[in-house]
């Protein structure tokens, strides 16, 4: 079983969008029995809340299910249990590495690092920019490349 965790700051915009998109891709590939998908935030401001309205709107428009997704804060246990911990930006990567300390953890990296020749390194936070459509496109592209990488690395 491969476990993938998407992480952003508050877990209401980018990481739940990535969770829903990746879950949709995994389902379309028939890999639900091999890949578990979740999301979390490094902050605790929105615990228990559903995805941001902008995230909900873009996912609904694209026909992607986001039911059951609620904001939560990442914990040390997550760092040990997940194989791929995928951050939306460099700030999140730094927070995750600080939380991990010297402990053995899964892979920690940025989503867009999986996109070859990407002109963008970080997924911008639409909580501040309001550009949920642009964020969707970046996350969708990153998730497709991440899934291909996981399939190749894990022989799925």
N, C-alpha and C positions, 0 to 999 in steps of 0.2 A: 504494500500500500504506500503510495507516494502522497505526502501531505504538503500542500502549498498554502502559505499564509501571505495575504496582501496587507501592507501596512502604510498608513498615512498619519497625519497628525490627529484628527478628531474622529476618524472612522465614520464619517457621514457623507463624504463626497467621493473622493478618489478610490479608496480601498474597497468600499462596498460596491462601487461601480465595477472595479476590476474583479471582485469576487463573483458578481452576477454574470459578467461577460465570460469569465473563464469557466464558470460552472456550465454555462450554455454551450461553450465550445467542447468541453469534456463530454457533455451529454450527447452532442451531435456526433462525436467520435466513438460513442459507445464505451467510454472509459470510466463510467461512474463507479464501477467496482474496484478500479485500480487507483483512482486519484480522488483525494479529499481536498476540498477548497474551503477556506475561511478568510476572514479579514479582522483586523484590529487596528486600534489607534495607539499612538504613543502617549497621548493626553487622555484625561478622564472627564472632559467637559460634557460629553454627549452620551455617556453610558446608558444603554437601554433604548435609545432613540432610533427610529427608522432612518433610512438614507434621506439626505437633503432633498427637498422638493425638486430642485434642478436635476439631481441624479435620477430621481424617480421619473421625471418627465422624459428625459432622453432615453432611459431604458424602456419605458412604456412605448415610446415612439418606435423604437427598434425591435419591439416584440420580445424583450428579454425579461424573464421572471426574476424578481428580487424579493419574493416573499420569504419571510423568516429572517431576513438580515436585520440585525440590531447592533448598534454600536457597542463595542467593548474595548477595554484597555488591554494591551499586550502584557503578558507576565513572563517571568523567567521560565516557567514550565513550557510555554509556547516555543521558546528558543531551543529547547531540547527535543520537543516532539515533532516540529515541522522540519521537513527536508529542505524546502525552499522558502525563505523569508524574503518577500519581494517588496521593497520600499518604492514609494513614488518619487522620492527626491533625495538628494545628498544629505539634507538635514535629518531625514528619517533614518538613513543608513547610519549616520553618526550616533543618533540616539539608540539605535538597536545595538550597535557595537559597544557602546558604553554600558548598556544593560547586560550584555553578554559577558563583559569583562574578559577573563581568561578561560572561561568555561567552554567546553566543546559544544558547539551549536551547529545547526544546519547552515546551508549556504545563505549568506546575506548579500543582497545586491539590489541594484535599481532595475525596475521593469524595462526601461528603454535601453539598457545595456544589452538586451537580447535582440534589439533591432539593428541589423547591420547597416552601416552608413547613415545612421539617424543623425539629423541636424540638431536634434533636441535631446538633452541628457535627462532633464527632470520633467515630470508631469506637473504642469502648473496647477495651483490650487484654485478651483473654480469658486470656492467659498469667498475668495477675494476678487477674482476676475469676472465671475459670472459666465464664463465661456465654457459651459458644460458640453456643447457640441464638439468643440476642439479637443477637449479632454477625452471625450468618448473615442474620437478617432485615434488619438495617441495610445490610449489604453487598449483599444481593440487590436491595433497593430502589435503592440507589445505582447499582449496575451497570445496572439496567434504564434508569434515567434517563440515565446516561452514554452507553449505546449509542444511545438516541434522539437525544441531542445530537450524537454523532459522525455518525450517519446524516444528520441534517439539515445539519450543517456541511460534510460531505464529499460530499453528494449520493448517498448509497448507498441 
